[in-house]
């Protein structure tokens, strides 16, 4: 199975890296917003995309275009993200291309699901939280990535 794993810089990327052992029998391809992160996933394909936020709509559109180009070329069966904007864009495009979409909300979101996570709830196949108190009928808790 081809898994496209996407995360922006910082804690999102760190949490995504912690999931690598879960995909040892699959082809994993990484996307992030910092080209230097390719050093942290040696042996895996890596693509960098521009970062964007909800405050810059043009950058968001460009990010969506960049991810769509990669997605059309790779045709992953699963798109997995720990956030934020690049991951949400990847889930959206992946879903449009027929991939399963999985959102894992950041461990930093203690009191409520992130805005991106709440948007992901609209179309993701699975949405996970790392806090048991945030689990619901739509949000799954199975533990945390960083302990």
Helices and strands as residue ranges (DSSP letters): E 2-7, H 11-17, G 20-23, E 27-32, G 35-41, E 45-48, H 57-74, E 78-83, H 85-96, E 100-104, H 115-120, E 126-129, G 132-134, E 140-141
